[in-house]
Structures are given as structure tokens and as C-alpha cells.
């Protein structure tokens, strides 16, 4: 005996986008843990974490 309400599913694209995002978040958490416990010097950690800051979409500095 059903309730008369049909189940609606998300599209395949939405499901793939959701799980891709979730995997990226988990990868970033893992990368953060590795960087925190890898024995890197604070300067090297800073260099690795800020390697893309200050650049535009095409790789040239934003301020030039």
C-alpha cells in the first residue's frame, strides 16, 4: 500500500557533482593532515600552501 507520493531522484549530473565535491573535500582534509604531520619547516608549509595566491586565472600576477 503506497502513500501516493512518487519518489523524485536527482539527475545523474547532480549526483556526480555531489560525490566529486565530497571526494575533493576529503582529499583536502587528508592533504592538510599530511602537511601538518610531515615534518616540514614552517617556511616550507607556507610556501606550499600559498603557491597560487596572488596570481590571476592565467598565471600572471594580479598586480601587473
C-alpha positions as CSV (number, residue, x, y, z in Angstrom):
1,X,0.0,0.0,0.0
2,X,1.7,3.2,-1.2
3,X,1.3,6.7,0.1
4,X,0.6,8.1,-3.3
5,X,3.8,10.2,-3.3
6,X,6.3,9.4,-6.0
7,X,10.0,9.4,-5.2
8,X,12.0,12.1,-7.0
9,X,15.6,11.5,-7.8
10,X,18.3,13.9,-8.6
11,X,19.9,13.9,-12.0
12,X,23.0,11.9,-12.7
13,X,24.9,15.1,-13.2
14,X,23.9,16.4,-9.8
15,X,24.8,13.1,-8.1
16,X,28.2,13.1,-9.8
17,X,28.9,16.7,-8.9
18,X,27.9,16.0,-5.3
19,X,30.2,13.0,-4.9
20,X,33.1,14.7,-6.8
21,X,32.8,17.6,-4.4
22,X,32.7,15.3,-1.4
23,X,35.8,13.5,-2.6
24,X,37.7,16.8,-3.2
25,X,36.8,17.9,0.4
26,X,38.1,14.6,1.8
27,X,41.3,14.9,-0.3
28,X,41.9,18.4,1.0
29,X,41.4,17.2,4.6
30,X,43.9,14.4,4.0
31,X,46.4,16.8,2.4
32,X,46.1,19.1,5.3
33,X,46.8,16.3,7.8
34,X,49.8,15.2,5.8
35,X,51.2,18.7,5.7
36,X,50.6,19.2,9.4
37,X,52.4,16.0,10.3
38,X,55.0,15.7,7.5
39,X,57.8,17.4,9.5
40,X,58.1,20.3,7.1
41,X,59.5,23.6,8.3
42,X,57.0,26.4,8.8
43,X,58.5,28.3,5.9
44,X,58.1,25.3,3.5
45,X,54.5,24.8,4.7
46,X,53.8,28.4,4.0
47,X,55.4,28.1,0.5
48,X,53.3,25.1,-0.3
49,X,50.0,26.5,1.0
50,X,50.4,29.9,-0.7
51,X,51.8,28.8,-4.0
52,X,48.8,30.0,-6.0
53,X,47.9,33.1,-4.1
54,X,48.5,36.4,-5.9
55,X,48.0,35.0,-9.4
56,X,45.2,35.5,-11.7
57,X,43.3,32.9,-13.7
58,X,46.0,32.7,-16.3
59,X,49.1,32.6,-14.0
60,X,50.2,36.2,-14.3
61,X,50.4,38.3,-11.1
62,X,47.2,40.3,-10.4
63,X,49.1,43.5,-9.7
64,X,50.9,43.8,-13.0
